[in-house]
């Protein structure tokens, strides 16, 4: 993947790992990145594999479940240490 560094794109495309990022409006950098990837089949395959793994980790059901579990565990571990609003002492 070749993308620009606008919006949330850098959060999804990791430069050099899952794709190439170029500055917005830099036509020369965009062209160079596209040519670079078109000429390197192995790198495209590595980027594709890394992007799939990253997407599954961040957005797949297993990754989502791990994140949710960690959130609940953190909430439960700190629940007794913080006074609740309106609780009596």
Secondary structure as UniProt FT lines:
FT   STRAND          2..4
FT   TURN            7..8
FT   HELIX           9..12
FT   TURN            16..18
FT   STRAND          19..22
FT   TURN            24..25
FT   HELIX           27..38
FT   HELIX           41..59
FT   HELIX           61..79
FT   TURN            80..81
FT   TURN            85..86
//
